[in-house]
Amino acid sequence: MSSHLLEIRNLSVRFQSGSHQLTAVDGVDLTIDKGETLGIVGESGCGKTVLATSLLGLLPSSARVATHRLQFSGIDLSNVPSGGWRSIRGRRIGMVFQDPTTALNPLRTIGSQLAESIAIHDRSATSREIRKRIIDLLESVGIAGASGRLSDYPHQWSGGMRQRALIAMAISNSPDLLIADEPTTALDVTIQAQVLELLRSIQRERELAMIFISHSLGVVNSIADRISVMYAGRIVESGPCSEVLTTPSHPYTRALIDCFPEIGRSRGSLVAIDGQPPRHIGKIDGCRFRDRCNVGRDRLDCVSHDPVLKRAAGDRSVACHAVVI
């Protein structure tokens, strides 16, 4: 029995694409405890969303999942039968998706969609009880006059309000783990800050564990306790958020931080990471960041084999031949 709420050991997710095999997640190790927020960052296509959906049984039928351990609160998620996901998805693990416009059904009212998320997992609840829970949920996420807006359709609500409705839906059955997959990307900066504060307060009040996925280091820094940096399907660095973002060890983490704009920095001094991530097709020889790295591009060990994630000082881990552990 794992002492962690969620423990992932050597998780890989592959997709068959014609004659090629695409590896989206490759040997990932992660843990998260009750009441903790783990931030997962990386460029688009690095495997963040595939990792998240593998915890909810939402991968397409073409996916092939292999793992040494995928344990959540005593449940082996790698062996859940198709009918068993209903007691986990939405009940034990809640999910806030990136785009509320596509996550909400445009043909159904907000109230009916929230009612369904509750009724599926609590068949003994009466219509009156469900209505009261919906109103309480919407008020708790900052929807004013919630009782008079249950008959509204998604298009009648702003982007920020729709995202709040998704958050209400995700916590409607008091899950133990909340996964937020880039929940502020489609919002303007002011509403983004409000949604982040809402997630922080919900996480504290309910003592939720939360996985917060983003490509923005600034957003993750404002909400996460620990951070895992993903590149080309693997975790390349992890540790306490404050330490990783102030003293990064992996060249990729340093490059991401250099790309982040700072107040006071001149307009012409923003930098970008040269090149593109690998396409995850077939076997990758050497370090997968080597072609974009200014530190170990010509090192023989970087050319010959991919570094594994190793424990560094304190609670830090890094996968880099050039970093002395």
C-alpha positions, 0 to 999 in steps of 0.5 A: 500500500502506497503512503501517497494519495497518487503514486506513478512509477514508470508510466508510458503511453503509446499510440499506433499511427500507421506503421509508426508508434508514437510515444507521448509519455515515456517512463514517468514517475510522480507522487502527490499527497493529500492537500498538495498541489503539483504543477506540471509544466512544459511546451505544448506536445510534451505529454502533459494532457496525455498524462492527466487523461491516463489517470481518468481512463479517457485515453482513446482505444488506440492508446497502449498504457504500460506502468510498474505502478499506477496507484490512487488511494489504494486503487490500481488505475491500470486495471480498472474495468471499463464499467469501474471508471464511473466510481472514480471519474468525477467522484474520486478524481475531478477534472477542470478542462482547458476550454469551457466552451467545448467542455460544456454542452451548448444545448443544455442548461448549466443547471442540468449539466451540474445536476447530471454530474451529481445524480450520476454519483448520488442516486439517492439525492432528490431533485430538491436536494440536488438543486440546493447543492447546485446553488451552493456550489455555484455560489461557492465559486463566485456566481452571483444570483446562482438560483436565478441562473440555473436555466441559462445556457453556456453561451449566456455566461462569460468565459470566466463564469463558464470556467467557474461552472466547470470548477463547480462541476469538478468538485460537486462530488467532493473528490480527493484529487482535482486535475486542472488542465491549463484552466486559465489559458483561454481567459484574460489576465484579470479573470485568470487571476480570479480563477487561480485564487478560486482554485487556491481557496478551494484546495485549502478549504477542502484539503484537496490534492491538485495537479495543475498543468500549464505551459506558464511558469508564472502561473504554476509558481503562484499556485503549486507546492512542487513542480515537475518539468516535462520534455518530450514525454519525460520528467526532466526536473522536479522539486519544490516550486520555489527552488526549481524556479529560482535555481534550475538545474536542467538546461531545459528548465533554465531555457524556459525561465529565460523565455519568461518576460520580466517587468523591467526587462527591455523589449528586445531581450526576450529569448526563445529556445532554438529548434523543436521538440522531437516528434516522439516517433520510434526510439530516441537515441541520446538525450532528447533535449541535446539538439536544443541544448547549449550545455551538453550538445557535444558530450559523448554521454548526451549523444549515446544515451538518454539520462534518467531522473536521479535524486539530487540535493534535498527533494530535487531530481534532475535528468541531465548528464551535465549536472553533478548530483 
